Amino acid sequence: MAIIWQANVFTIFPGAFPGSLGVSIAGKALAQQKWRLNLIDLKKFPVKSDRIDSIPYGGGAGMVLSPLAFEQAFDFLPENEKKWRKIYFSPRGRALTQDDLSSISRSDGVLMLCGRYEGVDQRIIDFYKMEEVSLGDFILLGGEVAAMAIIEGCVRLLPGVVGNCTSICDDSFKNQLLEHDQYTRPEFFHGLSVPALLLKGNHAQISQFRLNQSKSLTRRRRFDLWARYVNIFLKNCRD
């Protein structure tokens, strides 16, 4: 039997899901059981007095998720799922990349812990060897939106989910370059026209035009990606 990719999400707000994961391509794939969503409601694993969190040692605002509450929830999982990649969403984490999504999508599944309020006890991260990852230099109220973003990014890479695999092959970041501009009908819109080369049907010239545009966009907008692209190009030349 084929293994179905699964996302295990630890959250105190399971009602936030499936959210955007329940519509369009991801929602259709979920209904067709091309992937699974397993929500673990942390509120069902209280430590005492029906609470899963407590005030932080050393003082400060907010509440912190107890490691005992998470331990109970984690132990509820099958043994094989406990070995999956574990992610905790944090603004201090490293930036998530397309390579991460590709790697996760090729595995059996992933575990994601969605923090809320003041976060989680550091020992949860340390003991369970969780990766702290971030979607960017901004703050959200919790990790649920970040979890949906990662799941959606992984689901679209699963076999048979996206009908036209070419759209995935041409993604931004695929080769450290941003994607070229896209155009459709009409040919003219408020004085703006489609680049003439795209109308001529010369596929070799169109491919080169798009590559040049990707290079230009990346160099102007994301010099960090451009530097990586140049380094890879130079390394391949030396090899």
trRosetta pair geometry for C-beta under 8 A, 3 or more apart (Angstrom, degrees):
i j d omega theta_ij theta_ji phi_ij phi_ji
3 108 5.5 -69 165 -125 141 89
4 33 6.3 -46 -130 164 150 83
4 34 7.1 -172 -142 -179 98 22
4 35 6.3 171 174 -115 89 31
4 36 5.6 78 125 -17 119 106
5 34 7.9 4 39 144 96 62
5 35 4.8 -31 77 -120 92 92
5 36 7.3 180 95 25 45 74
5 105 6.8 -2 -133 -154 158 56
5 107 7.6 98 -127 84 97 57
5 108 6.8 -174 -115 -178 57 30
5 109 5.8 153 -166 -84 57 69
5 154 7.3 -152 158 144 144 116
5 155 7.7 -180 95 -104 133 62
5 158 5.6 -130 21 -106 145 130
6 35 6.8 167 -86 -173 39 71
6 36 4.1 -17 -111 67 90 104
6 37 7.5 -174 -156 -73 69 20
6 38 5.9 29 178 -6 114 112
6 81 7.6 -51 87 -118 131 117
6 108 7.1 -8 30 148 90 72
6 109 3.8 -18 65 -107 75 135
7 35 7.3 34 -6 165 94 114
7 36 7.3 -172 27 93 62 58
7 37 5.5 -10 62 -116 100 64
7 38 6.9 -177 89 31 49 73
7 109 6.3 -160 -71 -161 31 92
7 110 5.7 -9 -119 61 70 89
7 112 6.7 -4 -173 7 96 118
7 147 7.6 133 170 178 131 99
7 151 4.8 -14 -76 -112 168 114
7 154 7.5 139 -72 66 117 141
8 38 4.7 -22 -106 76 69 112
8 40 6.4 29 -178 -15 91 115
8 77 6.7 29 -146 -110 160 131
8 81 6.2 94 -36 177 150 127
8 84 7.3 125 23 63 121 148
8 109 6.5 70 -10 151 92 126
8 110 7.1 -157 33 96 75 45
8 111 4.7 -21 74 -109 112 69
8 112 7.0 162 87 23 57 68
9 14 7.9 139 96 -113 109 77
9 17 6.8 130 70 -54 153 156
9 37 7.1 -8 5 -168 117 85
9 38 7.1 159 19 84 69 56
9 39 5.4 -23 67 -112 99 62
9 40 6.7 -177 86 24 45 78
9 112 5.1 -15 -112 68 70 102
9 114 6.5 27 -177 -18 95 114
9 144 7.9 76 177 -122 134 69
9 147 5.3 85 -126 -178 123 151
9 151 7.9 -43 -63 -57 124 135
10 40 4.8 -27 -101 73 65 113
10 42 5.8 69 180 -61 88 105
10 70 7.0 51 -179 -132 155 90
10 73 5.9 101 -128 133 116 144
10 74 7.8 -21 -83 -71 142 74
10 111 7.3 29 -14 -178 105 90
10 112 6.9 -163 25 95 75 50
10 113 4.6 -12 62 -113 120 66
10 114 6.4 -171 87 21 62 74
11 14 5.6 142 81 -70 111 58
11 16 7.0 -103 160 38 152 118
11 17 7.6 130 44 -14 158 119
11 39 6.6 -49 39 -157 111 93
11 40 7.3 123 23 70 63 62
11 41 7.0 -39 78 -111 68 47
11 42 6.5 -150 93 -4 17 103
11 114 4.3 17 -100 46 88 129
11 142 7.8 89 -142 156 98 132
11 143 7.5 -140 -103 75 95 95
11 144 5.8 71 -130 -88 139 98
11 147 7.5 -100 -67 9 125 163
12 41 7.2 74 -129 -162 35 66
12 42 4.9 -56 -77 54 73 110
12 43 5.4 92 -142 -43 81 96
12 52 7.2 -171 -97 61 117 144
12 114 7.7 -132 14 90 68 104
12 116 5.8 -76 34 9 125 147
13 16 4.6 52 126 -17 108 112
13 114 7.7 -84 41 106 91 143
13 116 7.6 112 -10 -73 109 143
13 142 7.1 95 21 99 131 165
13 144 5.9 -56 75 -63 116 148
14 17 6.0 -58 -171 35 55 106
14 39 4.2 105 -136 159 111 138
14 40 7.9 -171 -84 66 119 18
14 41 4.8 -62 -24 -83 130 94
16 19 5.9 -3 157 -51 68 119
16 144 4.5 12 107 -180 156 153
17 21 6.7 -8 -153 43 86 127
17 22 7.9 131 173 -37 59 108
17 37 6.5 -163 167 163 135 140
17 39 5.7 -177 59 -83 143 133
17 144 7.2 -134 -50 -159 88 109
17 148 7.3 -172 -105 -82 86 103
18 21 4.0 -108 177 77 97 98
18 22 3.6 120 83 -48 123 97
18 27 7.0 130 118 -104 144 86
18 30 6.7 62 -130 -161 159 177
18 37 6.1 126 -102 55 102 173
18 148 8.0 122 179 -118 55 107
19 22 6.6 141 64 8 24 98
19 144 7.8 126 -27 154 150 107
19 148 5.4 -48 76 -108 136 149
20 23 6.1 -65 -157 37 49 104
20 24 7.9 -5 180 25 78 114
20 26 7.3 56 131 58 72 141
20 148 5.8 96 48 172 100 133
20 152 6.7 -16 107 -73 111 140
21 26 4.9 -92 -150 134 57 133
21 27 6.6 133 141 -72 42 70
21 30 6.6 87 151 -47 91 146
21 37 6.6 109 129 -76 147 149
21 148 5.7 -132 -36 -142 107 92
21 151 5.9 -7 -100 104 134 129
21 152 6.2 -134 -94 -72 82 89
21 155 7.5 127 -140 -11 97 159
22 26 7.5 -35 -31 103 12 96
22 27 4.4 56 166 -110 31 111
22 30 6.7 -72 -112 55 53 151
23 26 7.2 35 67 61 44 91
23 27 4.4 60 -46 -20 6 144
24 27 5.8 100 45 20 43 103
24 28 7.1 -80 130 -5 29 99
25 28 5.8 -56 -146 37 29 110
25 29 6.3 26 157 -16 64 109
25 155 7.8 154 116 123 94 112
25 156 6.7 61 107 -103 136 87
25 161 6.2 88 162 165 108 87
25 162 6.4 25 -169 -93 150 65
26 29 5.8 -58 -148 39 29 110
26 30 6.3 33 152 -23 64 105
26 151 7.7 91 -153 125 137 94
26 152 5.5 -61 -76 -121 152 81
26 155 4.9 76 -121 104 94 153
26 156 7.2 -56 -73 -59 91 79
26 161 7.6 24 -96 -169 50 124
27 30 5.5 -51 -147 33 32 114
27 31 6.4 31 154 -17 64 104
28 31 5.8 -55 -150 37 32 110
28 32 6.3 20 153 -9 65 112
29 32 5.7 -61 -142 47 32 106
29 34 4.1 -70 -169 54 89 124
29 35 5.8 33 135 17 110 98
29 155 6.1 152 82 180 148 114
29 158 7.1 125 -174 69 148 130
29 160 7.9 138 -123 109 108 84
29 161 4.7 5 -95 -127 148 94
30 33 7.6 31 178 -76 32 32
30 34 7.4 -76 -64 47 24 78
30 35 6.2 -51 -94 69 63 85
30 36 7.7 114 -140 -107 77 28
30 37 6.5 -6 -133 -8 123 112
30 155 8.0 -27 -56 -140 86 145
33 36 7.0 15 -147 -72 71 84
34 155 7.9 99 104 -159 105 92
34 158 6.1 140 151 117 107 138
34 160 6.0 -142 -132 93 136 110
34 161 5.8 164 127 -83 148 87
35 155 5.4 -108 12 -119 164 97
35 158 6.0 -163 -60 -28 117 171
35 161 7.6 11 -18 -87 116 129
36 109 7.9 -34 63 -107 98 127
37 151 7.3 45 -104 -158 103 152
40 73 5.2 111 158 -174 128 112
40 76 6.9 149 -136 73 122 131
40 77 7.7 -50 -82 -65 144 98
41 44 4.8 76 92 -7 100 109
42 45 6.0 -70 -163 41 50 103
42 52 5.4 121 146 177 100 167
42 65 7.2 -39 177 -139 153 122
42 69 6.1 63 -175 149 98 116
42 70 7.1 -21 -130 -91 114 63
42 73 5.6 -44 -112 -67 67 155
43 46 7.2 10 -173 -59 49 87
43 52 6.2 -117 -106 -15 43 136
44 73 7.6 108 71 -98 88 96
45 52 6.4 71 83 -109 73 117
45 69 5.0 126 109 -164 99 71
45 70 7.7 123 101 -76 141 17
45 72 4.0 170 -163 93 122 122
45 73 4.6 -129 0 -56 161 85
45 76 7.6 -122 -80 -28 131 132
46 49 7.4 -131 169 73 129 40
46 50 4.8 -71 -122 -143 168 30
46 51 5.7 91 -150 46 104 24
46 52 5.4 -100 -110 -62 56 73
46 69 6.6 -19 -129 -112 22 108
47 51 6.4 -40 45 85 89 72
47 52 6.4 123 -8 -118 88 40
47 54 8.0 -49 52 -38 144 113
47 66 5.0 -34 -37 92 144 165
47 68 4.7 81 -110 91 116 124
47 69 5.2 -81 -44 -60 95 87
48 51 6.7 -15 75 44 52 90
51 54 6.8 95 132 -69 132 73
51 66 7.8 94 123 -14 86 131
52 65 6.3 -11 135 -141 95 76
52 66 5.9 -140 174 28 51 102
52 69 3.8 103 -153 -137 87 161
53 63 4.1 83 132 152 131 113
53 64 5.8 164 -160 76 97 31
53 65 5.1 -55 -96 -93 95 38
53 66 5.9 -163 -105 -20 33 81
53 69 7.3 -56 -57 11 51 155
53 117 7.0 77 -177 58 168 148
54 63 6.5 151 71 -156 8 89
54 64 6.4 -35 65 59 61 82
54 66 5.9 63 1 -71 101 102
55 59 8.0 -10 160 -120 112 34
55 60 8.0 156 -178 64 83 69
55 63 6.5 -62 -84 -112 43 66
55 64 7.4 51 170 15 13 94
56 59 6.9 -15 86 90 93 10
56 60 4.8 -19 62 56 133 112
56 62 7.1 34 -18 81 116 84
56 63 7.8 -177 -34 -139 77 25
56 64 4.9 92 -81 -20 82 131
56 118 6.1 -98 -44 125 124 154
60 118 6.9 118 121 -138 115 147
61 118 6.7 171 103 -81 62 122
62 117 4.6 154 -162 165 101 92
62 118 2.8 135 116 -49 134 108
62 119 7.7 56 134 10 142 68
63 117 4.8 -2 52 135 79 157
63 118 5.8 163 56 20 26 107
64 117 7.5 -133 -72 100 34 113
64 118 5.2 -59 -71 86 74 111
64 119 6.1 -8 -124 76 81 67
64 120 6.5 114 -171 -141 78 17
64 121 5.6 98 152 -63 115 68
65 69 6.3 -111 -176 65 82 126
65 70 6.3 70 147 -45 117 110
65 115 6.8 -125 -6 -128 131 77
65 116 7.7 94 -53 44 110 78
65 119 7.1 -95 12 131 95 40
65 120 4.1 -28 51 -116 116 76
65 121 6.2 -115 85 -3 67 79
65 124 7.0 -5 99 -23 111 156
66 69 4.3 94 69 0 98 102
66 70 7.1 -171 94 -2 56 81
66 121 6.4 35 -142 -19 24 132
67 70 5.7 -55 -148 41 39 108
67 71 6.1 47 152 -29 69 104
67 120 7.9 99 -77 173 66 92
67 121 4.5 -85 -44 75 91 142
67 123 4.9 -27 -81 84 150 110
67 124 5.0 -161 -110 -63 84 83
67 127 7.2 80 -154 22 130 141
68 71 5.5 -49 -145 31 31 116
68 72 6.7 34 155 -19 62 101
69 72 6.0 -55 -157 32 31 110
69 73 6.7 25 150 -13 64 108
70 73 5.6 -59 -150 41 37 110
70 74 5.9 37 154 -22 72 109
70 113 7.3 13 -132 -126 127 133
70 120 7.1 53 -51 -155 145 125
70 121 7.8 -147 10 42 130 105
70 124 5.0 41 61 -121 163 126
70 128 7.9 -97 137 -24 128 146
71 74 5.7 -55 -141 38 28 111
71 75 6.2 27 160 -19 64 109
72 75 6.0 -57 -145 36 26 109
72 76 6.9 38 151 -33 58 101
73 76 5.7 -49 -163 15 34 119
74 77 6.1 -45 -174 10 44 113
74 82 6.9 85 173 -119 92 100
74 128 6.9 -123 -121 -104 160 139
77 81 4.6 -111 172 83 118 119
77 82 5.4 146 93 -63 122 81
77 111 7.9 -34 -91 -101 166 127
78 81 4.9 84 64 8 84 106
78 82 7.4 -143 96 -16 45 86
79 82 5.7 -51 -157 20 36 117
79 83 7.7 32 152 -19 61 101
80 83 6.2 -57 -169 26 40 111
80 108 7.6 -48 148 109 110 161
81 84 5.6 -24 -166 -7 53 118
81 108 7.9 -124 -104 112 64 121
81 109 6.5 -24 -131 74 89 135
81 111 7.2 113 162 -66 89 109
84 107 6.7 125 -142 144 90 133
84 108 6.4 -112 -98 73 108 95
84 109 5.1 -47 -120 86 152 79
84 110 5.6 -162 156 -109 122 26
84 111 5.2 130 85 -16 111 93
85 104 6.1 -106 58 -111 149 89
85 107 6.3 114 -3 55 113 174
85 110 5.1 -30 70 -123 97 83
85 111 7.0 -174 90 29 46 76
85 131 7.1 -13 -179 7 94 126
86 110 7.8 164 -88 -171 27 69
86 111 4.6 -18 -110 73 71 113
86 112 7.9 172 -159 -79 49 32
86 113 7.4 26 -178 -12 91 105
86 128 5.7 -108 141 141 170 106
86 129 6.6 108 50 89 127 67
86 130 4.4 -87 121 -108 109 72
86 131 6.6 146 87 12 61 76
87 110 6.4 10 2 174 116 114
87 111 6.9 165 23 89 69 58
87 112 4.8 -17 70 -109 102 74
87 113 7.1 -171 93 23 51 72
87 130 6.5 129 -124 -167 8 91
87 131 5.3 -30 -108 66 64 95
87 133 5.6 -29 -155 18 106 121
87 150 7.3 -147 106 170 165 175
88 93 7.3 178 89 -74 75 139
88 112 7.7 153 -86 -160 33 55
88 113 4.7 -17 -104 63 81 110
88 115 6.7 57 -171 -34 95 109
88 120 6.9 -102 -149 37 135 140
88 124 7.6 118 -86 112 147 108
88 125 5.7 -81 19 -102 158 98
88 130 4.4 55 -13 149 109 138
88 131 7.0 172 26 79 71 43
88 132 5.4 -32 76 -100 96 64
88 133 7.5 140 70 21 45 71
88 143 7.6 -85 -169 -102 53 159
89 93 7.0 -108 -154 11 33 148
89 112 7.3 35 -30 -171 99 100
89 113 7.5 -156 10 84 75 63
89 114 6.4 10 27 -118 123 55
89 115 6.4 -144 68 19 83 94
89 132 7.9 103 -144 -155 8 61
89 133 6.4 -45 -108 73 54 75
89 134 7.2 107 -162 -99 67 46
89 135 7.6 1 -147 -17 109 94
89 140 8.0 -24 143 52 132 125
89 143 3.6 147 46 -125 134 112
89 146 4.3 122 -127 86 149 153
89 147 6.9 -102 -37 -51 138 76
90 93 4.3 112 66 -27 88 102
90 115 7.0 49 -81 14 79 144
90 119 7.3 48 -111 -129 103 123
90 132 4.4 -32 41 -161 126 106
90 133 7.3 106 37 51 73 29
90 134 6.3 -68 86 -72 50 89
91 134 5.5 79 -132 -120 31 126
91 137 7.1 81 -163 -137 99 42
91 138 7.3 -134 -118 79 116 23
91 139 5.6 -33 -64 -92 147 73
92 132 6.4 -14 88 150 80 141
92 134 7.2 163 49 -56 17 130
93 131 7.2 85 -152 149 123 69
93 132 3.4 -147 -98 139 100 78
93 133 4.3 -111 142 -65 141 5
93 134 4.2 162 67 -29 88 84
94 131 7.9 -61 39 179 104 98
94 132 7.1 105 8 92 69 75
94 133 6.1 -41 65 -116 67 62
94 134 6.8 -178 83 22 17 92
95 133 7.5 53 -172 -163 9 77
95 134 5.8 -50 -93 73 48 91
95 135 7.8 61 -143 -153 69 11
95 136 7.1 50 -123 -87 100 44
96 100 5.1 -102 -161 57 78 152
96 101 7.4 75 164 -44 108 88
96 133 4.7 61 -65 178 96 124
96 134 6.8 -162 -13 70 84 37
96 135 6.2 -19 27 -95 117 52
96 150 6.8 -93 -166 -98 164 105
97 100 4.9 115 57 -2 68 98
97 101 7.5 -131 104 1 46 84
97 173 7.2 -174 -173 -172 83 139
98 101 5.5 -51 -152 36 41 112
98 102 6.3 45 149 -22 68 103
98 153 7.7 -129 -120 -177 63 125
98 171 7.1 161 -142 123 147 134
98 172 7.9 -171 -59 101 148 67
98 173 4.1 139 -3 118 146 137
98 174 7.2 -91 133 -77 156 43
99 102 5.6 -51 -147 35 34 114
99 103 6.3 34 154 -19 65 105
100 103 5.8 -59 -151 37 30 110
100 104 6.2 25 155 -16 66 109
100 133 7.4 131 -170 -127 165 147
101 104 5.8 -55 -143 39 31 109
101 105 6.1 31 159 -21 66 109
101 150 6.9 -157 -101 -154 94 70
101 153 4.3 -79 -128 134 144 114
101 154 5.3 -144 -161 -76 84 67
101 157 6.4 141 141 -10 99 146
102 105 5.9 -57 -146 36 26 110
102 106 6.7 20 156 -16 61 109
102 157 6.2 -152 -109 -156 57 161
103 106 6.1 -65 -155 35 29 107
103 107 7.0 30 150 -26 63 105
104 107 5.8 -56 -156 24 37 114
104 110 5.1 7 -159 -64 114 136
104 150 7.4 -4 82 173 166 105
104 154 5.2 -71 101 -106 110 129
105 154 4.2 -179 -78 -158 90 80
105 155 7.6 -151 -117 -51 109 18
105 157 4.0 27 170 85 174 123
105 158 5.8 -136 -166 -66 107 68
107 110 6.8 96 77 -60 129 80
110 150 7.7 -100 102 136 156 125
110 154 7.3 -154 4 -71 138 171
112 143 7.2 -165 160 145 103 128
112 147 4.7 138 129 -120 150 106
112 150 6.9 158 -95 68 147 141
112 151 7.9 -98 -3 -54 154 98
113 120 6.7 0 146 -42 134 161
113 124 7.3 166 -165 144 171 131
113 130 6.6 -35 19 -133 129 151
113 143 7.0 51 114 73 48 164
114 142 5.6 50 167 161 103 100
114 143 3.2 -158 -137 73 68 105
114 144 5.0 50 -148 -61 153 60
114 146 7.5 161 -116 56 90 99
114 147 5.6 -61 -74 -30 112 133
115 119 4.7 -2 -169 -133 142 55
115 120 5.2 -113 -106 -23 107 96
115 142 6.4 -157 91 -146 50 70
115 143 5.2 84 30 -22 62 118
116 119 8.0 177 61 -82 25 24
116 141 7.2 12 -135 147 79 74
116 142 4.4 -7 -95 -107 80 114
116 143 7.6 -104 -55 10 64 82
120 124 4.9 -59 150 45 123 142
120 125 6.9 128 93 -36 116 93
121 124 5.2 104 73 -12 81 98
122 125 5.6 -55 -163 37 50 112
122 126 6.0 42 145 -17 78 110
123 126 5.3 -54 -136 44 40 111
123 127 5.4 33 167 -17 74 111
124 127 6.5 -55 -132 41 19 101
124 128 6.0 -13 176 15 58 118
124 130 7.0 10 129 -1 78 138
125 128 7.0 -75 -136 53 14 88
125 130 4.6 -91 -136 52 62 112
125 132 6.5 14 -145 -59 134 103
126 129 7.6 9 176 -73 26 44
134 137 7.5 53 149 -71 139 43
135 138 7.8 -47 86 51 92 93
135 146 5.3 -146 -28 -122 126 99
135 149 6.2 48 -108 82 139 157
140 143 7.3 125 85 -81 127 32
140 145 5.7 -139 -155 47 153 124
140 146 6.6 -172 32 -34 155 102
142 145 7.4 115 80 8 71 85
143 146 4.9 -62 -159 47 64 116
143 147 5.7 71 142 -31 86 99
144 147 5.6 -52 -148 32 32 113
144 148 6.6 32 154 -18 64 102
145 148 5.7 -52 -152 34 34 112
145 149 6.5 36 150 -22 64 104
146 149 5.6 -53 -151 33 34 114
146 150 6.5 29 155 -15 66 104
147 150 6.0 -57 -149 38 31 107
147 151 6.2 29 155 -18 66 109
148 151 5.8 -56 -142 39 30 110
148 152 6.1 30 159 -19 65 108
149 152 6.0 -56 -147 37 26 109
149 153 6.3 26 154 -18 62 109
150 153 5.6 -58 -149 38 31 112
150 154 6.4 26 155 -15 66 107
151 154 5.8 -60 -150 39 31 107
151 155 6.0 32 156 -25 68 109
152 155 5.7 -51 -138 33 30 112
152 156 6.6 29 164 -20 63 104
153 156 6.5 -55 -152 30 25 107
153 157 7.4 17 151 -12 56 110
154 157 5.9 -70 -163 37 37 109
154 158 7.1 50 145 -41 69 95
155 158 5.7 -38 -159 3 41 117
155 161 5.8 176 158 -149 73 163
156 161 5.9 -147 -130 108 31 131
156 162 5.4 49 -166 -48 77 118
156 168 6.9 174 143 -98 96 111
157 161 7.5 22 51 45 19 133
157 168 6.6 131 -108 -147 65 138
158 161 4.6 76 69 -20 90 128
162 165 6.4 121 94 -91 104 50
162 167 6.3 -123 168 65 135 115
162 168 5.8 135 71 -44 154 115
164 167 5.0 76 97 -8 101 105
165 168 5.4 -49 -165 33 57 113
165 169 6.4 59 140 -23 77 102
166 169 5.4 -53 -148 35 40 114
166 170 6.3 25 158 -10 70 109
167 170 6.2 -63 -146 43 28 102
167 171 7.5 64 148 -61 57 77
168 171 5.8 -13 -165 -32 41 113
169 174 6.7 83 -180 -142 38 160
170 174 6.9 -129 -168 2 10 153
170 179 6.4 79 147 -126 84 109
171 174 4.7 120 67 -48 82 107
171 179 6.5 -80 -178 -67 27 120
172 177 7.3 -114 -145 107 60 52
172 178 4.8 -1 -135 -142 109 51
172 179 4.2 -85 -63 -17 81 90
173 176 6.8 16 -150 -100 47 25
173 177 7.6 -160 -76 57 18 34
173 178 7.6 25 -45 -92 58 47
173 225 7.3 -99 -107 -129 70 134
174 177 7.4 -34 55 50 73 79
175 229 7.0 69 136 -119 79 102
176 218 7.4 84 134 -155 69 152
176 225 5.1 172 180 -173 77 85
176 226 7.7 150 145 -86 104 21
176 228 4.7 -141 -145 99 140 108
176 229 4.0 -175 104 -73 125 84
176 232 6.4 155 7 12 149 141
177 211 7.9 16 144 -149 170 63
177 214 4.3 58 157 156 127 115
177 215 6.4 -45 -131 -76 128 50
177 217 7.8 91 -179 69 85 97
177 218 4.8 -93 -140 -46 66 148
177 225 6.9 147 -93 147 29 121
177 229 5.9 69 -63 -96 82 145
178 214 5.9 -175 74 -153 59 75
178 217 4.7 -102 76 111 125 118
178 218 4.7 173 10 -75 93 81
178 221 6.5 12 -20 65 160 128
178 222 6.3 130 -43 22 118 127
178 225 7.0 103 -37 95 83 157
179 182 7.8 -1 140 -38 117 100
179 214 6.5 -44 -146 -109 16 105
180 209 7.9 92 -148 118 153 72
180 210 4.0 -110 -13 -156 167 81
180 211 7.6 -56 -57 -49 129 20
180 213 4.3 77 -128 88 101 121
180 214 4.9 -69 -59 -56 81 84
180 217 7.2 174 -106 1 46 139
181 213 6.3 -86 10 163 87 146
183 194 4.5 131 159 -123 154 102
183 195 7.2 -177 -12 18 155 81
183 198 6.2 104 54 106 131 167
186 189 6.0 138 67 -64 96 85
187 193 6.3 8 154 -149 77 82
187 194 5.3 -85 -149 13 64 114
187 199 7.2 41 -127 -91 119 134
188 191 7.5 20 -174 -86 97 10
188 192 7.2 148 -158 75 56 42
188 193 5.3 -23 -102 -98 73 79
188 194 7.9 -98 -65 -2 42 78
189 192 5.2 -29 72 64 80 93
189 193 7.9 159 24 -85 66 33
193 196 7.7 24 128 -59 123 72
194 198 5.6 -94 158 67 108 126
194 199 6.3 112 101 -50 120 106
195 198 5.1 87 76 -2 88 106
195 199 7.9 -170 99 -8 52 88
195 209 7.3 170 127 171 148 142
196 199 5.8 -64 -163 32 44 112
196 200 7.1 46 148 -34 72 105
197 200 5.9 -54 -157 16 40 116
197 202 7.5 -71 -170 52 81 104
197 205 6.0 -125 -167 133 114 114
197 206 6.4 166 140 -93 99 67
197 209 5.2 158 110 -79 150 162
198 206 6.2 90 -110 -122 59 109
198 209 7.5 -135 -64 95 77 152
200 205 7.3 -12 78 73 126 137
200 206 8.0 -172 61 -58 87 100
202 205 4.1 31 108 25 117 116
202 206 6.3 156 87 -20 61 87
203 206 5.4 -53 -140 38 34 114
203 207 6.2 39 158 -23 66 102
204 207 5.9 -51 -150 32 28 111
204 208 6.6 24 153 -13 61 106
205 208 5.8 -57 -149 40 33 109
205 209 6.1 39 151 -24 67 107
206 209 5.5 -52 -146 35 31 115
206 210 6.3 29 156 -17 65 106
207 210 5.9 -56 -148 37 28 108
207 211 6.4 29 153 -18 63 107
208 211 5.6 -53 -146 37 32 112
208 212 6.3 33 155 -19 65 106
209 212 5.9 -57 -150 37 27 110
209 213 6.4 26 152 -18 63 108
210 213 5.6 -54 -146 37 32 112
210 214 6.3 37 153 -22 65 103
211 214 5.6 -52 -149 34 32 113
211 215 6.5 33 153 -19 64 104
212 215 5.7 -53 -151 35 32 113
212 216 6.4 32 152 -19 65 107
213 216 5.7 -54 -147 37 33 112
213 217 6.2 32 156 -18 67 106
214 217 5.9 -55 -143 38 29 109
214 218 6.2 25 159 -17 64 110
215 218 6.0 -61 -147 39 26 108
215 219 6.2 25 158 -19 64 110
215 226 7.7 91 -161 -123 63 100
215 229 7.7 -165 -120 129 79 156
216 219 5.9 -56 -145 36 27 110
216 220 6.3 15 160 -9 63 112
217 220 6.1 -67 -148 43 27 103
217 221 5.7 -13 171 11 68 120
218 221 6.6 -71 -125 52 21 87
218 222 5.4 -52 -155 59 64 95
218 225 5.2 -99 -161 97 109 115
218 226 4.8 148 133 -74 97 89
218 229 6.6 56 132 -5 152 151
219 223 6.8 40 -160 -102 43 68
219 226 4.6 100 -96 -112 56 152
222 225 4.1 27 124 19 118 114
222 226 6.4 147 98 -19 68 86
223 226 5.1 -53 -144 39 41 117
223 227 6.2 48 155 -26 69 99
224 227 5.9 -49 -151 30 29 112
224 228 6.9 27 150 -15 60 104
225 228 5.6 -56 -153 36 36 112
225 229 6.3 39 150 -22 68 105
226 229 5.5 -51 -148 34 34 115
226 230 6.4 34 154 -19 66 104
227 230 5.8 -53 -148 35 31 111
227 231 6.4 32 153 -20 63 106
228 231 5.7 -55 -149 36 31 112
228 232 6.4 30 154 -17 65 105
229 232 5.9 -57 -150 37 29 109
229 233 6.3 30 152 -20 65 108
230 233 5.6 -54 -146 37 31 113
230 234 6.2 29 156 -18 66 107
231 234 5.8 -55 -146 38 29 109
231 235 6.2 31 154 -21 64 107
232 235 5.7 -55 -146 36 30 112
232 236 6.4 31 155 -19 65 105
233 236 5.9 -57 -152 35 28 110
233 237 6.5 30 150 -21 63 106
234 237 5.6 -53 -151 34 34 114
234 238 6.5 32 152 -19 66 103
235 238 5.8 -54 -151 35 33 109
235 239 6.3 30 152 -18 66 108
236 239 5.6 -55 -144 39 32 111
